[in-house]
Every structure is written in structure tokens, then in C-alpha cells.
Amino acid sequence: GAVVSQHPSWVICKSGTSVKIECRSLDFQATTMFWYRQFPKQSLMLMATSNEGSKATYEQGVEKDKFLINHASLTLSTLTVTSAHPEDSSFYICSAGPSGRHEQFFGPGTRLTVL
Amino acid sequence: DQQVKQNSPSLSVQEGRISILNCDYTNSMFDYFLWYKKYPAEGPTFLISISSIKDKNEDGRFTVFLNKSAKHLSLHIVPSQPGDSAVYFCAATPRTGANSKLTFGKGITLSVRP
């Protein structure tokens, strides 16, 4: 149990376009999901906390208008990178955890490359 | 300010021997600690966790030790296997529950030599 999926696993886009990444909890409901990004050889950086039915909470320094988060259901959160630029190229990972469990489980990640 | 520190960036161990990965933290409000394993281009995989009310938790080849007074924890892997080669992240949270934010260390790259 406690499986989290992401789609797509990789995406290449042109500068200026928007890209949507989906995060799904497959076998549990998640009122909260987390979005991270990881640059090469660096740690996971928390970008935002996605809250079902309410606004996301963004970490300091993360532009909420650039990284739009929608948590419309208890099993789905989406991250949209708007007007993507090459510096947005990164590995984006989401996580969630079943209620009553302490652990968070991570999706497989999405590699975004902006040309 | 880095609240979770993994000061050694890498560790190389012979197959069959013990791997000891260390982690220090500064925030005394942390009360739950987790270890994750990560392969390149994949999401982290949960390994083992420990609550601050315990000083040891064991799961198969993996054991986590917590020294709360020293704000130090360690992950022991014994015996180490080549498939254990990966990046290991230590994480901490101030409260239990899956809705809690995790603070991660920078990770340790473990290489297990055949």
C-alpha cells in the first residue's frame, strides 16, 4: 500500500510554455501533498504544501504565480510550471502519506527540461 | 540555516561489512526522524523511521539509533550489499502525521564494493 504516482515521468518543452505535472495517491486519500524539486547532486527542496480544497502553502522564495498548485480531490494534486524557462529545468517530486501513518511516500519524480 | 545535517557526502564500504550513515539536527522541536533511499532519477523510498521516545528501531538489515541529547541519529546497514548503493537522506519533522513537513539533509552517497 501507500503508492504515489506521477505523470509524466519526463517532459521536454520550449521556453515560455506551461507544463502540468500530476501527482496521485493510488491506494489512499491524501488531504495534504508536498511538492519538491531537486537539482543535480543537491538535496530535496520543499516547494509547497498542497492542501485539498484550499490554497497551497508555498515555501519562502517560491513564486506561487509561477508554480501553480491545484489539489482538487483527495487523490490528485497538480503542479503547473507556467512560462517555463531553462532555469526551471529540474527533477520535481511529490509526496503524500496515509492518515495514521508517520511516513510520507514519494512519487517517482518528473524530469522537466526546458529548452 | 541547515537544521538537518549529513556532514559526510559519501561513504564507501566493502560488501558484507557494516555501513554507518550519520545525521545531526539542530531543531529541538523535531520528534520524528526518517531515512530514505534514493536512486538517480527516481523518487526517494522510505526505509525506516524512529520516534523521539525511542532510541533504537530495527527492521531487517536496517537499524536506526537516536541519541536525543546529542541530537544525533545514525543508520546502520548490516550486512551491506551492492544493491544498497544509493543516496541516503535523513529527514526530520516536528510532529507526527503524514501532514507534517519533512526537513531533509543533503544526503550521503553510499557505495558498496563487491
gemmi code that builds the backbone of each chain (N, CA, C; Angstrom):
import gemmi

chains = {
    "A": [
        ("GLY", (0.809, -1.205, 0.000), (0.000, 0.000, 0.000), (0.840, 1.252, 0.000)),
        ("ALA", (0.193, 2.435, 0.027), (0.856, 3.725, 0.072), (1.699, 3.977, -1.168)),
        ("VAL", (1.033, 3.929, -2.310), (1.721, 4.168, -3.573), (1.347, 5.541, -4.112)),
        ("VAL", (2.365, 6.263, -4.543), (2.183, 7.588, -5.130), (2.735, 7.556, -6.551)),
        ("SER", (1.940, 8.033, -7.483), (2.395, 8.051, -8.873), (2.515, 9.481, -9.367)),
        ("GLN", (3.309, 9.667, -10.387), (3.452, 10.969, -11.029), (3.380, 10.795, -12.527)),
        ("HIS", (2.857, 11.829, -13.173), (2.783, 11.806, -14.635), (2.951, 13.217, -15.165)),
        ("PRO", (3.776, 13.433, -16.168), (4.599, 12.427, -16.849), (5.881, 12.149, -16.070)),
        ("SER", (6.613, 11.162, -16.482), (7.888, 10.859, -15.842), (8.984, 11.779, -16.367)),
        ("TRP", (8.805, 12.251, -17.584), (9.733, 13.241, -18.116), (9.005, 14.085, -19.150)),
        ("VAL", (9.460, 15.312, -19.284), (8.860, 16.211, -20.267), (9.902, 17.211, -20.738)),
        ("ILE", (9.874, 17.474, -22.021), (10.733, 18.484, -22.630), (9.815, 19.531, -23.246)),
        ("CYS", (10.066, 20.778, -22.950), (9.210, 21.824, -23.501), (10.041, 23.017, -23.931)),
        ("LYS", (9.418, 23.876, -24.694), (10.082, 25.099, -25.142), (9.922, 26.184, -24.102)),
        ("SER", (10.865, 27.061, -24.065), (10.818, 28.181, -23.142), (9.560, 29.006, -23.397)),
        ("GLY", (8.883, 29.379, -22.309), (7.676, 30.172, -22.434), (6.392, 29.385, -22.363)),
        ("THR", (6.478, 28.093, -22.500), (5.276, 27.253, -22.426), (5.021, 26.828, -20.982)),
        ("SER", (3.832, 26.286, -20.742), (3.471, 25.805, -19.401), (3.418, 24.285, -19.395)),
        ("VAL", (3.773, 23.739, -18.279), (3.818, 22.280, -18.140), (3.067, 21.877, -16.870)),
        ("LYS", (2.218, 20.873, -16.999), (1.462, 20.391, -15.846), (1.967, 19.013, -15.439)),
        ("ILE", (2.205, 18.857, -14.141), (2.649, 17.578, -13.584), (1.588, 17.100, -12.602)),
        ("GLU", (1.213, 15.841, -12.726), (0.192, 15.276, -11.847), (0.813, 14.371, -10.785)),
        ("CYS", (0.237, 14.423, -9.613), (0.641, 13.548, -8.508), (-0.615, 12.879, -7.973)),
        ("ARG", (-0.583, 11.556, -7.939), (-1.754, 10.813, -7.485), (-1.406, 9.847, -6.367)),
        ("SER", (-2.258, 9.798, -5.361), (-2.158, 8.748, -4.357), (-3.069, 7.620, -4.832)),
        ("LEU", (-2.487, 6.453, -5.065), (-3.232, 5.387, -5.739), (-4.092, 4.550, -4.802)),
        ("ASP", (-3.676, 4.377, -3.580), (-4.392, 3.461, -2.696), (-4.723, 4.089, -1.351)),
        ("PHE", (-4.709, 5.393, -1.306), (-5.112, 6.079, -0.076), (-5.513, 7.499, -0.438)),
        ("GLN", (-6.202, 8.131, 0.484), (-6.594, 9.509, 0.275), (-5.602, 10.426, 0.987)),
        ("ALA", (-5.350, 11.547, 0.381), (-4.354, 12.470, 0.922), (-4.910, 13.889, 0.937)),
        ("THR", (-5.163, 14.392, 2.119), (-5.619, 15.777, 2.209), (-4.460, 16.742, 1.990)),
        ("THR", (-3.274, 16.235, 2.176), (-2.076, 17.057, 2.006), (-1.059, 16.324, 1.139)),
        ("MET", (-0.512, 17.027, 0.201), (0.586, 16.505, -0.606), (1.684, 17.557, -0.646)),
        ("PHE", (2.879, 17.111, -0.886), (4.025, 18.026, -0.890), (4.720, 17.969, -2.246)),
        ("TRP", (5.196, 19.122, -2.681), (5.959, 19.193, -3.927), (7.393, 19.621, -3.630)),
        ("TYR", (8.329, 18.864, -4.197), (9.745, 19.137, -4.018), (10.393, 19.296, -5.401)),
        ("ARG", (11.555, 19.926, -5.397), (12.391, 19.877, -6.587), (13.805, 19.534, -6.153)),
        ("GLN", (14.516, 18.908, -7.035), (15.885, 18.521, -6.728), (16.771, 18.857, -7.908)),
        ("PHE", (17.787, 19.670, -7.646), (18.813, 19.949, -8.641), (19.887, 18.881, -8.528)),
        ("PRO", (20.669, 18.696, -9.596), (21.688, 17.636, -9.584), (22.604, 17.729, -8.376)),
        ("LYS", (22.793, 16.608, -7.729), (23.704, 16.475, -6.594), (23.331, 17.385, -5.432)),
        ("GLN", (22.078, 17.724, -5.344), (21.622, 18.534, -4.217), (20.467, 17.842, -3.504)),
        ("SER", (20.102, 18.412, -2.372), (19.045, 17.792, -1.575), (17.672, 18.106, -2.150)),
        ("LEU", (16.671, 17.497, -1.540), (15.294, 17.789, -1.905), (14.894, 19.120, -1.290)),
        ("MET", (14.353, 19.988, -2.112), (13.915, 21.288, -1.620), (12.390, 21.342, -1.671)),
        ("LEU", (11.784, 21.524, -0.511), (10.334, 21.622, -0.458), (9.895, 22.920, -1.114)),
        ("MET", (8.971, 22.804, -2.078), (8.469, 23.985, -2.757), (7.175, 24.469, -2.114)),
        ("ALA", (6.278, 23.519, -1.882), (4.953, 23.922, -1.400), (4.204, 22.741, -0.824)),
        ("THR", (3.240, 23.072, 0.008), (2.325, 22.083, 0.580), (0.980, 22.266, -0.100)),
        ("SER", (0.495, 21.193, -0.689), (-0.769, 21.221, -1.404), (-1.893, 20.742, -0.485)),
        ("ASN", (-2.906, 21.543, -0.318), (-3.997, 21.236, 0.597), (-5.291, 21.040, -0.178)),
        ("GLU", (-5.919, 19.895, 0.006), (-7.150, 19.588, -0.707), (-8.238, 20.593, -0.357)),
        ("GLY", (-8.776, 21.199, -1.381), (-9.884, 22.120, -1.188), (-9.518, 23.514, -0.724)),
        ("SER", (-8.235, 23.788, -0.604), (-7.829, 25.132, -0.189), (-6.517, 25.500, -0.880)),
        ("LYS", (-6.075, 26.698, -0.620), (-4.858, 27.182, -1.287), (-3.623, 26.449, -0.792)),
        ("ALA", (-2.674, 26.360, -1.699), (-1.405, 25.747, -1.324), (-0.595, 26.718, -0.471)),
        ("THR", (0.289, 26.152, 0.309), (1.200, 26.940, 1.133), (2.585, 26.847, 0.522)),
        ("TYR", (3.154, 27.984, 0.148), (4.430, 27.996, -0.546), (5.572, 28.299, 0.419)),
        ("GLU", (6.717, 27.691, 0.169), (7.909, 27.972, 0.964), (8.490, 29.311, 0.521)),
        ("GLN", (9.259, 29.853, 1.413), (9.872, 31.157, 1.130), (10.731, 31.074, -0.123)),
        ("GLY", (10.553, 32.065, -0.994), (11.352, 32.117, -2.213), (10.742, 31.402, -3.402)),
        ("VAL", (9.644, 30.704, -3.205), (8.986, 30.004, -4.310), (7.843, 30.875, -4.823)),
        ("GLU", (7.862, 31.157, -6.127), (6.856, 32.045, -6.702), (5.544, 31.298, -6.918)),
        ("LYS", (4.524, 31.698, -6.212), (3.243, 30.989, -6.312), (2.576, 31.204, -7.667)),
        ("ASP", (2.862, 32.330, -8.311), (2.250, 32.576, -9.618), (2.953, 31.805, -10.724)),
        ("LYS", (4.154, 31.351, -10.440), (4.892, 30.592, -11.427), (4.625, 29.093, -11.272)),
        ("PHE", (4.503, 28.672, -10.048), (4.272, 27.254, -9.756), (2.858, 27.124, -9.172)),
        ("LEU", (1.911, 26.899, -10.080), (0.518, 26.829, -9.671), (0.181, 25.419, -9.187)),
        ("ILE", (-0.436, 25.358, -8.027), (-0.794, 24.069, -7.449), (-2.295, 23.990, -7.265)),
        ("ASN", (-2.844, 22.864, -7.702), (-4.272, 22.608, -7.562), (-4.460, 21.232, -6.942)),
        ("HIS", (-5.183, 21.187, -5.852), (-5.434, 19.906, -5.145), (-6.935, 19.710, -5.106)),
        ("ALA", (-7.484, 19.327, -6.239), (-8.935, 19.320, -6.406), (-9.629, 18.106, -5.813)),
        ("SER", (-8.881, 17.047, -5.571), (-9.510, 15.856, -4.992), (-8.572, 15.248, -3.965)),
        ("LEU", (-9.067, 14.259, -3.266), (-8.266, 13.636, -2.199), (-7.188, 12.706, -2.744)),
        ("THR", (-7.130, 12.539, -4.060), (-6.107, 11.664, -4.623), (-5.276, 12.326, -5.706)),
        ("LEU", (-5.499, 13.600, -5.964), (-4.807, 14.240, -7.069), (-4.391, 15.661, -6.727)),
        ("SER", (-3.113, 15.928, -6.958), (-2.598, 17.296, -6.893), (-1.829, 17.546, -8.184)),
        ("THR", (-1.950, 18.753, -8.709), (-1.216, 19.088, -9.920), (-0.333, 20.303, -9.680)),
        ("LEU", (0.833, 20.265, -10.301), (1.781, 21.377, -10.276), (1.940, 21.860, -11.709)),
        ("THR", (1.641, 23.118, -11.954), (1.819, 23.686, -13.290), (2.940, 24.707, -13.243)),
        ("VAL", (3.956, 24.452, -14.043), (5.054, 25.393, -14.178), (4.677, 26.323, -15.327)),
        ("THR", (4.400, 27.563, -15.005), (3.934, 28.499, -16.027), (5.106, 29.253, -16.631)),
        ("SER", (4.989, 29.531, -17.925), (6.029, 30.267, -18.647), (7.412, 29.741, -18.273)),
        ("ALA", (7.588, 28.485, -18.557), (8.822, 27.815, -18.123), (10.057, 28.403, -18.804)),
        ("HIS", (11.140, 28.444, -18.062), (12.431, 28.888, -18.566), (13.478, 27.818, -18.280)),
        ("PRO", (14.604, 27.886, -18.967), (15.624, 26.845, -18.758), (16.028, 26.655, -17.300)),
        ("GLU", (15.998, 27.715, -16.516), (16.379, 27.562, -15.111), (15.354, 26.783, -14.295)),
        ("ASP", (14.169, 26.540, -14.880), (13.164, 25.714, -14.212), (13.416, 24.229, -14.442)),
        ("SER", (14.351, 23.927, -15.305), (14.688, 22.520, -15.558), (15.164, 21.892, -14.259)),
        ("SER", (14.522, 20.808, -13.903), (14.824, 20.191, -12.610), (14.069, 18.866, -12.511)),
        ("PHE", (14.258, 18.217, -11.380), (13.542, 16.972, -11.078), (12.497, 17.321, -10.030)),
        ("TYR", (11.226, 17.151, -10.385), (10.136, 17.514, -9.490), (9.536, 16.244, -8.898)),
        ("ILE", (9.374, 16.243, -7.585), (8.886, 15.049, -6.888), (7.769, 15.457, -5.939)),
        ("CYS", (6.761, 14.608, -5.851), (5.687, 14.868, -4.899), (5.682, 13.768, -3.839)),
        ("SER", (5.050, 14.069, -2.721), (4.929, 13.066, -1.674), (3.587, 13.216, -0.973)),
        ("ALA", (3.170, 12.149, -0.341), (1.932, 12.148, 0.437), (1.994, 10.978, 1.400)),
        ("GLY", (1.121, 11.019, 2.397), (1.091, 9.927, 3.351), (-0.319, 9.627, 3.806)),
        ("PRO", (-0.614, 8.345, 4.048), (-1.952, 7.998, 4.550), (-2.135, 8.524, 5.968)),
        ("SER", (-3.345, 8.884, 6.299), (-3.606, 9.320, 7.669), (-3.337, 8.161, 8.621)),
        ("GLY", (-2.800, 8.488, 9.764), (-2.461, 7.462, 10.734), (-1.064, 6.909, 10.564)),
        ("ARG", (-0.417, 7.225, 9.439), (0.957, 6.796, 9.215), (1.867, 8.000, 9.404)),
        ("HIS", (3.058, 7.747, 9.866), (4.005, 8.842, 10.056), (4.785, 9.151, 8.794)),
        ("GLU", (4.914, 8.133, 7.950), (5.793, 8.300, 6.813), (5.111, 8.995, 5.653)),
        ("GLN", (5.906, 9.692, 4.866), (5.466, 10.182, 3.569), (6.052, 9.282, 2.502)),
        ("PHE", (5.268, 9.092, 1.455), (5.713, 8.260, 0.347), (5.819, 9.126, -0.901)),
        ("PHE", (6.878, 8.877, -1.642), (7.193, 9.744, -2.761), (6.800, 9.139, -4.098)),
        ("GLY", (6.448, 10.022, -5.013), (6.251, 9.595, -6.383), (7.599, 9.352, -7.042)),
        ("PRO", (7.579, 8.827, -8.250), (8.838, 8.506, -8.941), (9.553, 9.712, -9.510)),
        ("GLY", (8.896, 10.880, -9.483), (9.544, 12.085, -9.976), (9.249, 12.377, -11.432)),
        ("THR", (9.387, 13.639, -11.790), (9.218, 14.101, -13.172), (10.422, 14.940, -13.541)),
        ("ARG", (11.085, 14.526, -14.595), (12.240, 15.287, -15.089), (11.746, 16.307, -16.100)),
        ("LEU", (11.901, 17.579, -15.768), (11.496, 18.655, -16.674), (12.742, 19.277, -17.299)),
        ("THR", (12.737, 19.341, -18.614), (13.805, 20.012, -19.350), (13.191, 21.101, -20.197)),
        ("VAL", (13.623, 22.327, -19.968), (13.103, 23.467, -20.725), (14.182, 23.937, -21.691)),
        ("LEU", (13.853, 23.915, -22.953), (14.851, 24.271, -23.972), (14.875, 25.779, -24.228)),
    ],
    "B": [
        ("ASP", (19.920, 28.392, 7.321), (20.342, 27.569, 8.455), (19.906, 26.126, 8.217)),
        ("GLN", (20.880, 25.242, 8.178), (20.587, 23.860, 7.878), (20.215, 23.142, 9.161)),
        ("GLN", (18.995, 22.715, 9.279), (18.522, 22.106, 10.517), (18.812, 20.615, 10.576)),
        ("VAL", (19.000, 19.991, 9.424), (19.350, 18.576, 9.376), (20.650, 18.469, 8.580)),
        ("LYS", (21.653, 17.906, 9.200), (22.977, 17.902, 8.584), (23.487, 16.480, 8.372)),
        ("GLN", (23.921, 16.227, 7.183), (24.614, 14.986, 6.877), (25.977, 15.422, 6.376)),
        ("ASN", (26.925, 15.455, 7.287), (28.197, 16.108, 7.018), (29.127, 15.331, 6.099)),
        ("SER", (28.934, 14.032, 6.042), (29.772, 13.241, 5.152), (29.048, 13.064, 3.830)),
        ("PRO", (29.586, 13.554, 2.737), (28.869, 13.458, 1.467), (28.878, 12.066, 0.859)),
        ("SER", (29.854, 11.254, 1.278), (29.935, 9.934, 0.670), (30.558, 8.932, 1.636)),
        ("LEU", (30.276, 7.658, 1.349), (30.801, 6.566, 2.162), (30.988, 5.361, 1.257)),
        ("SER", (32.136, 4.720, 1.386), (32.404, 3.516, 0.600), (32.673, 2.362, 1.557)),
        ("VAL", (31.981, 1.252, 1.329), (32.050, 0.118, 2.251), (32.185, -1.169, 1.453)),
        ("GLN", (32.890, -2.124, 2.010), (33.019, -3.423, 1.377), (31.748, -4.238, 1.593)),
        ("GLU", (31.346, -4.960, 0.580), (30.184, -5.843, 0.702), (30.331, -6.761, 1.909)),
        ("GLY", (29.221, -6.899, 2.644), (29.230, -7.765, 3.813), (29.570, -7.051, 5.102)),
        ("ARG", (30.188, -5.874, 4.995), (30.538, -5.119, 6.193), (29.391, -4.198, 6.586)),
        ("ILE", (29.572, -3.509, 7.685), (28.536, -2.603, 8.173), (28.707, -1.215, 7.550)),
        ("SER", (27.582, -0.617, 7.184), (27.561, 0.789, 6.745), (26.919, 1.604, 7.849)),
        ("ILE", (27.582, 2.684, 8.230), (27.039, 3.574, 9.263), (26.918, 4.972, 8.673)),
        ("LEU", (25.683, 5.428, 8.568), (25.409, 6.744, 7.998), (24.918, 7.652, 9.130)),
        ("ASN", (25.556, 8.791, 9.257), (25.262, 9.687, 10.365), (24.437, 10.900, 9.963)),
        ("CYS", (23.733, 11.429, 10.950), (22.871, 12.588, 10.714), (22.777, 13.375, 12.009)),
        ("ASP", (22.891, 14.677, 11.924), (22.749, 15.542, 13.093), (21.648, 16.559, 12.845)),
        ("TYR", (21.019, 16.994, 13.886), (19.973, 18.004, 13.726), (20.119, 19.069, 14.795)),
        ("THR", (19.561, 20.222, 14.518), (19.708, 21.342, 15.454), (18.388, 21.757, 16.099)),
        ("ASN", (17.284, 21.430, 15.449), (15.983, 21.871, 15.942), (15.478, 20.901, 17.017)),
        ("SER", (15.399, 21.381, 18.243), (14.968, 20.516, 19.350), (13.486, 20.185, 19.284)),
        ("MET", (12.768, 20.818, 18.369), (11.348, 20.526, 18.214), (11.112, 19.284, 17.350)),
        ("PHE", (12.139, 18.832, 16.655), (11.975, 17.622, 15.858), (11.705, 16.447, 16.787)),
        ("ASP", (10.702, 15.651, 16.453), (10.449, 14.479, 17.299), (10.183, 13.211, 16.506)),
        ("TYR", (10.383, 13.277, 15.203), (10.227, 12.070, 14.394), (11.236, 12.138, 13.266)),
        ("PHE", (11.922, 11.021, 13.055), (13.036, 11.018, 12.116), (12.890, 9.854, 11.142)),
        ("LEU", (13.266, 10.102, 9.898), (13.079, 9.109, 8.854), (14.339, 9.020, 7.994)),
        ("TRP", (14.547, 7.849, 7.445), (15.617, 7.646, 6.463), (14.993, 7.208, 5.150)),
        ("TYR", (15.487, 7.836, 4.076), (15.031, 7.493, 2.745), (16.237, 7.127, 1.895)),
        ("LYS", (15.982, 6.250, 0.948), (16.997, 5.819, -0.004), (16.573, 6.308, -1.386)),
        ("LYS", (17.539, 6.808, -2.149), (17.172, 7.344, -3.453), (18.177, 6.923, -4.515)),
        ("TYR", (17.626, 6.385, -5.601), (18.429, 6.108, -6.784), (18.293, 7.295, -7.732)),
        ("PRO", (19.257, 7.492, -8.624), (19.164, 8.594, -9.585), (17.887, 8.534, -10.407)),
        ("ALA", (17.296, 9.683, -10.628), (16.104, 9.826, -11.464), (14.902, 9.038, -10.923)),
        ("GLU", (14.889, 8.782, -9.628), (13.732, 8.150, -9.000), (13.353, 8.924, -7.753)),
        ("GLY", (12.128, 8.731, -7.283), (11.735, 9.331, -6.035), (12.338, 8.584, -4.857)),
        ("PRO", (12.480, 9.241, -3.716), (13.012, 8.561, -2.527), (12.094, 7.428, -2.072)),
        ("THR", (12.710, 6.404, -1.532), (11.978, 5.267, -0.980), (12.154, 5.253, 0.528)),
        ("PHE", (11.039, 5.155, 1.237), (11.109, 5.132, 2.696), (11.798, 3.862, 3.180)),
        ("LEU", (12.706, 4.026, 4.133), (13.437, 2.874, 4.674), (12.996, 2.530, 6.079)),
        ("ILE", (13.173, 3.488, 6.982), (12.943, 3.225, 8.398), (12.778, 4.552, 9.104)),
        ("SER", (12.084, 4.529, 10.219), (11.880, 5.760, 10.976), (12.021, 5.480, 12.463)),
        ("ILE", (12.072, 6.556, 13.229), (12.154, 6.417, 14.675), (11.511, 7.623, 15.332)),
        ("SER", (10.779, 7.360, 16.381), (10.184, 8.422, 17.176), (11.165, 8.846, 18.256)),
        ("SER", (11.021, 10.069, 18.711), (11.948, 10.582, 19.727), (11.799, 9.890, 21.084)),
        ("ILE", (10.740, 9.121, 21.240), (10.577, 8.419, 22.516), (11.355, 7.108, 22.539)),
        ("LYS", (11.953, 6.766, 21.404), (12.762, 5.556, 21.318), (14.211, 5.917, 21.048)),
        ("ASP", (15.105, 4.962, 21.295), (16.498, 5.202, 20.944), (17.004, 4.206, 19.895)),
        ("LYS", (16.138, 3.288, 19.520), (16.553, 2.305, 18.523), (15.319, 1.738, 17.831)),
        ("ASN", (15.454, 1.528, 16.535), (14.411, 0.838, 15.781), (15.091, -0.026, 14.732)),
        ("GLU", (14.645, -1.256, 14.644), (15.311, -2.210, 13.768), (14.314, -2.807, 12.780)),
        ("ASP", (14.764, -2.954, 11.531), (13.931, -3.577, 10.507), (14.846, -4.334, 9.554)),
        ("GLY", (14.962, -5.619, 9.794), (15.834, -6.426, 8.938), (17.274, -5.997, 9.049)),
        ("ARG", (17.877, -5.674, 7.911), (19.287, -5.257, 7.919), (19.489, -3.813, 8.351)),
        ("PHE", (18.414, -3.092, 8.532), (18.492, -1.660, 8.838), (18.132, -1.392, 10.301)),
        ("THR", (18.990, -0.609, 10.943), (18.738, -0.192, 12.318), (19.021, 1.294, 12.423)),
        ("VAL", (18.102, 2.022, 13.032), (18.337, 3.441, 13.261), (18.481, 3.657, 14.766)),
        ("PHE", (19.503, 4.417, 15.125), (19.779, 4.773, 16.510), (19.578, 6.268, 16.678)),
        ("LEU", (18.953, 6.638, 17.784), (18.732, 8.056, 18.062), (19.322, 8.422, 19.406)),
        ("ASN", (20.164, 9.437, 19.413), (20.722, 9.996, 20.646), (20.167, 11.412, 20.756)),
        ("LYS", (19.079, 11.514, 21.495), (18.369, 12.789, 21.538), (19.193, 13.883, 22.222)),
        ("SER", (19.940, 13.529, 23.249), (20.727, 14.543, 23.959), (21.809, 15.120, 23.062)),
        ("ALA", (22.322, 14.299, 22.161), (23.353, 14.762, 21.241), (22.765, 15.262, 19.931)),
        ("LYS", (21.460, 15.135, 19.774), (20.771, 15.496, 18.532), (21.457, 14.791, 17.352)),
        ("HIS", (21.587, 13.505, 17.496), (22.306, 12.705, 16.511), (21.572, 11.403, 16.258)),
        ("LEU", (21.502, 11.027, 15.002), (20.977, 9.706, 14.682), (21.860, 9.062, 13.628)),
        ("SER", (21.773, 7.754, 13.578), (22.582, 7.033, 12.607), (21.793, 5.861, 12.060)),
        ("LEU", (22.107, 5.522, 10.836), (21.502, 4.368, 10.169), (22.596, 3.329, 9.974)),
        ("HIS", (22.347, 2.127, 10.479), (23.280, 1.032, 10.313), (22.696, 0.027, 9.326)),
        ("ILE", (23.501, -0.357, 8.376), (23.100, -1.368, 7.406), (24.086, -2.516, 7.517)),
        ("VAL", (23.552, -3.685, 7.906), (24.459, -4.818, 8.034), (23.732, -6.115, 7.709)),
        ("PRO", (24.288, -6.962, 6.870), (25.474, -6.703, 6.080), (25.148, -5.830, 4.870)),
        ("SER", (26.088, -5.032, 4.446), (25.881, -4.170, 3.289), (25.930, -5.004, 2.005)),
        ("GLN", (25.105, -4.609, 1.059), (25.031, -5.319, -0.221), (25.223, -4.310, -1.359)),
        ("PRO", (25.733, -4.745, -2.485), (25.922, -3.817, -3.615), (24.647, -3.069, -3.993)),
        ("GLY", (23.495, -3.703, -3.849), (22.227, -3.048, -4.159), (21.875, -1.923, -3.204)),
        ("ASP", (22.616, -1.826, -2.119), (22.391, -0.718, -1.180), (23.029, 0.575, -1.664)),
        ("SER", (23.831, 0.495, -2.693), (24.488, 1.685, -3.229), (23.446, 2.669, -3.738)),
        ("ALA", (23.402, 3.840, -3.120), (22.375, 4.839, -3.425), (22.689, 6.079, -2.598)),
        ("VAL", (21.839, 7.073, -2.717), (21.941, 8.247, -1.856), (20.936, 8.076, -0.714)),
        ("TYR", (21.386, 8.305, 0.499), (20.537, 8.155, 1.674), (20.281, 9.519, 2.301)),
        ("PHE", (19.012, 9.822, 2.471), (18.614, 11.092, 3.059), (18.047, 10.864, 4.451)),
        ("CYS", (18.471, 11.680, 5.359), (17.912, 11.753, 6.691), (16.873, 12.872, 6.675)),
        ("ALA", (15.736, 12.662, 7.332), (14.698, 13.684, 7.375), (14.124, 13.763, 8.778)),
        ("ALA", (13.585, 14.922, 9.113), (13.027, 15.114, 10.444), (11.777, 15.971, 10.362)),
        ("THR", (10.908, 15.781, 11.331), (9.679, 16.560, 11.387), (9.351, 16.878, 12.838)),
        ("PRO", (8.756, 18.035, 13.085), (8.469, 18.407, 14.469), (7.246, 17.727, 15.063)),
        ("ARG", (6.458, 17.108, 14.221), (5.304, 16.419, 14.765), (4.953, 15.241, 13.871)),
        ("THR", (4.310, 14.304, 14.434), (3.991, 13.101, 13.680), (2.779, 13.326, 12.797)),
        ("GLY", (2.550, 12.427, 11.896), (1.420, 12.551, 10.987), (1.889, 12.860, 9.587)),
        ("ALA", (1.205, 12.344, 8.629), (1.629, 12.493, 7.233), (1.442, 13.909, 6.726)),
        ("ASN", (0.786, 14.784, 7.461), (0.637, 16.155, 7.005), (1.766, 17.056, 7.478)),
        ("SER", (2.775, 16.470, 8.082), (3.881, 17.263, 8.603), (4.955, 17.433, 7.552)),
        ("LYS", (5.510, 18.618, 7.475), (6.610, 18.881, 6.546), (7.856, 18.167, 7.022)),
        ("LEU", (8.577, 17.620, 6.060), (9.854, 16.994, 6.359), (10.980, 17.957, 6.018)),
        ("THR", (11.983, 17.972, 6.853), (13.217, 18.714, 6.572), (14.299, 17.689, 6.274)),
        ("PHE", (14.909, 17.809, 5.107), (15.881, 16.816, 4.655), (17.307, 17.306, 4.827)),
        ("GLY", (18.202, 16.364, 5.072), (19.624, 16.633, 4.962), (20.027, 16.599, 3.501)),
        ("LYS", (21.307, 16.831, 3.240), (21.775, 16.894, 1.861), (22.028, 15.524, 1.251)),
        ("GLY", (22.027, 14.493, 2.083), (22.202, 13.147, 1.568), (23.634, 12.655, 1.647)),
        ("ILE", (23.752, 11.345, 1.723), (25.055, 10.669, 1.720), (25.027, 9.633, 0.611)),
        ("THR", (26.037, 9.667, -0.227), (26.127, 8.669, -1.289), (26.893, 7.456, -0.765)),
        ("LEU", (26.208, 6.344, -0.690), (26.811, 5.098, -0.218), (27.192, 4.235, -1.408)),
        ("SER", (28.422, 3.785, -1.402), (28.893, 2.844, -2.428), (29.324, 1.573, -1.729)),
        ("VAL", (28.724, 0.461, -2.110), (29.095, -0.822, -1.531), (29.878, -1.597, -2.584)),
        ("ARG", (31.125, -1.865, -2.269), (32.030, -2.531, -3.213), (31.864, -4.041, -3.129)),
        ("PRO", (31.709, -4.683, -4.289), (31.567, -6.156, -4.285), (32.834, -6.841, -3.774)),
    ],
}
model = gemmi.Model(1)
for chain_id, residues in chains.items():
    chain = gemmi.Chain(chain_id)
    for i, (resn, *xyz) in enumerate(residues, 1):
        res = gemmi.Residue()
        res.name, res.seqid = resn, gemmi.SeqId(i, " ")
        for name, pos in zip(("N", "CA", "C"), xyz):
            atom = gemmi.Atom()
            atom.name, atom.element = name, gemmi.Element(name[0])
            atom.pos, atom.b_iso = gemmi.Position(*pos), 0.0
            res.add_atom(atom)
        chain.add_residue(res)
    model.add_chain(chain)
structure = gemmi.Structure()
structure.add_model(model)
structure.setup_entities()
